[in-house]
């Protein structure tokens, strides 16, 4: 099945698939795009799916970059650490040179006060620089997740006017007005269209889950969870429509 392509084939002792892999999500998106084009060649949904493919490729590139260290920031950390060590050595050197004039701990503390203050500021600098890499990667991930959230809403907009109630009611009486959206799909075509929307939402959710595999701090995990809940909620609305269509199709075939 196509859904199996979502998972990376990591063969452990149980032989189970344990991890998502972006290339298989991209493959599934390409197949979904082909299916939409074959069924609805001039639909806006095919363009949305093409954009999803583009985004999936960019997500893959982003996650590859996130796996790599930012050497500039790590170099700054080491430079700061070397400065701290140099100051420590300098403090002990000065104390050693002035040891003959030091009488008790009070003089030692007074002589090293300036050095201790410098050490505190450098320690804060090390902590700040060390957090810059994580913050930079988190910012890039959250920006990517925001894009996926927007795409989920775009998919929802394309299925918004695909109302099976109107299709079923139109068989019994004329319900359209001058401003009503065009409804030229049959019940079968409408069910396929809605099914494609649901699949796309699911794939968007899987792309979001990929981010948590590479950057799994609490903020990123919360954002991923929000997108998964959004996609699940939108899919639930679609499946309600599909259930209505299935019931109508069964009644007509009985």
Secondary structure by P-SEA (a helix, b strand, c coil): cccccccccccccccccccccaaaaaaaaaaaaaaaaacccccaaaaaaaaaaaaaaaaaaaaaaaaccaaaaaaaaaaaaaaaaaaaaaaaaaaaaaccccccaaaaaaaaaaaaaaaaaaaaaaaaaaaaaaaaaaaaaaaaaaaaaaaaaaaaaaaccccaaaaaaaacccccccccccccccaaaaaaaaaaaaaaaaaaaaaaaaaaaccccaaaaaaaaaaaaaaaaaaaaaaaaaaaaaaaaaaaac
